[in-house]
Amino acid sequence: MTQLEKANQYIKENKVDYKERPAFHVSAPVGWINDPNGFSIYQNTAHLFFQFYPYDSVWGPMHWGHVKSDDFIKWEDMPTALAPDQTYDAEGCFSGSAIATSEGHALLYSGVMKKDNKVYQNQCLAIGDGLHYEKIDQNPVVDGAIMPEDCSREDFRDPKVWQEDGLYYMVAGNRTNDHVAQVVLFSSHDLTHWQFESVLAKDQEGNLGAVWECPDFFKLDGEQILIVSPQDMCESDAFHNGNNAIYLTGTYDNKTHIFDYQQARAIDDGIDFYAPQTLEAPDGRRIMVAWMQSWDNFIKPVHQKWANMMTLPRELSMKDGHLIQQPVRELNQYHTNHVSYDHYHFTNEITLPGISGRMIDLTVTIHSQNYHECTISFAKNDKYHVDFSYNKYKNILELDRSHCGMIRDCVAIRRKKLRYVHDELKMRIILDRFSAEIFINDGEQVFSTTFYTPLDAKDITFSSPDDLIISVDQYDIVL
């Protein structure tokens, strides 16, 4: 039995019941997942792959899991696409991307191997039909030896491929041997033979992490964007400690292949968000998905047989130089049971009839101008709850999952300034059993988190020490 056959047989025998997993966020059928991979359109269908270890709910030798969808909401589990079964990827099939070609659905991934007690990461290619994939004989197609000597061979991974002006281009995460984070760029006529083009961008100030993982490079509303996921960042006003996901805006010289960035900003201000990857949909939308987890903050129940999930896919746009994120519009077609309250007055703590649930799309707008603080508590019962608050005097948004049943000493609170202050504050909260994604003022800011309160903890309360006026709209999400 091959390693792929073994993985798929294990999944068939151990698959977790659908009702115990997120309903419309991609998760593992069993075992562990991390970075999204190969997010692409092939034969008019969205495909999403992911780093996958089926045999335990902890990180292990990386496979590529696979799901597909016709609408970015309802995902179908597919057979495992890749397993670490060759000399050049014996230590793992790490992250990568995919692209539709005339020869089939091409997967570019990082093959990890050890030689003479050293770790090498090179880029490899597999071709498939949307169901089964075969690694080509010429692998690895990009040997790190073609890079300048100062580029790390051990931290050279996560290829993102696209086609432009008759050529394929690929960016990959990297660092220098002196631990300066950077992204490298390659080109090819056929996906098999590649040449090094440039160090596309590197950490100019030396404070944006040790390695830039999972790069993505694209134009959005006329602006050039580079997304990277830096490791080992130190806390600042803009970024938190550890692993971050950021976007860089600047100018790209397509002759020298150098990206000169002027600004670095966080993509998500919540607790769980890493390694985002985008695709361009057939209708022109740029859609992003990310791993809704943090490397250092695992709070899942001990006996749960699946670990981690992806974010809801998000539509991206630019506004005044800033990234705007909105849930994909396809979510709206699953809305049912609308409940609405218009300009409702209250003080202290209230519940509103019909406002509750764990698979919901909830929008709360604060109309009041003079108040101190407002808190929304959800996934709540007499013992557990998750809180999202806004302190108007301090202009601070706070996400607090301290009381979600955590038994680990992990990050439970994340505070960030409200970046763009308006007369009213609008918060759209998407709940899916074990997660919340909170979109502030139509996607100007986002907070994402996982939590694991019991599924029967469905209450939602609103509280404020002041007289407050709010409007509330809730839809159940039924697939």
CORLINWO-V51936 format. One record per run of one state. SS is the DSSP state (~ for helix, > for strand, _ for the rest). FROM is the first residue (numbers start at 1). LEN is the number of residues. If there is no record, write none. Layout:
SS,FROM,LEN
SS,FROM,LEN
//
This chain:
_,1,2
~,3,12
_,15,3
~,18,3
_,21,6
>,27,1
_,28,3
>,31,12
_,43,2
>,45,9
_,54,9
>,63,7
_,70,6
>,76,2
_,78,4
>,82,1
_,83,4
~,87,3
_,90,2
>,92,10
_,102,2
>,104,12
_,116,2
>,118,11
_,129,4
>,133,3
_,136,6
>,142,1
_,143,1
~,144,3
_,147,4
>,151,1
_,152,5
>,157,8
_,165,2
>,167,10
_,177,4
>,181,8
_,189,5
>,194,9
_,203,9
>,212,9
_,221,2
>,223,8
_,231,2
>,233,1
_,234,8
>,242,1
_,243,3
>,246,8
_,254,4
>,258,9
_,267,7
>,274,7
_,281,5
>,286,6
_,292,14
>,306,2
_,308,1
>,309,2
_,311,3
>,314,6
_,320,2
>,322,6
_,328,1
~,329,6
>,335,16
_,351,5
>,356,1
_,357,2
>,359,8
_,367,6
>,373,8
_,381,5
>,386,6
_,392,4
>,396,5
_,401,12
>,413,5
_,418,7
>,425,8
_,433,2
>,435,6
_,441,4
>,445,6
_,451,8
>,459,19
_,478,2
//
